[in-house]
């Protein structure tokens, strides 16, 4: 399982310094509105894991520049902003 924080500090070309960026997915933006399903749904999947591609947006209000960030790990489950693992922590149900 891959757990990635909601904010990520990375270089912003427009601001010219390290800024916190928030993740936003292009597919959600494309799906919004009255158009309905915009991309074909492929049902015959071969791989059980997928590579995570994040689209980051600068948090600075007057900047809002976007960049792609590729994490080359394959994982079954992907979580944004979940709880971090602690050493010696007891699992409670």
HELIX and SHEET records of a PDB file:
HELIX    1   1 UNK A   26  UNK A   31  1                                   6    
SHEET    1   A 2 UNK A   2  UNK A   4  0                                        
SHEET    2   A 2 UNK A  78  UNK A  80  1                                        
SHEET    1   B 4 UNK A   7  UNK A  12  0                                        
SHEET    2   B 4 UNK A  17  UNK A  23 -1                                        
SHEET    3   B 4 UNK A  50  UNK A  58 -1                                        
SHEET    4   B 4 UNK A  66  UNK A  75 -1                                        
END                                                                             
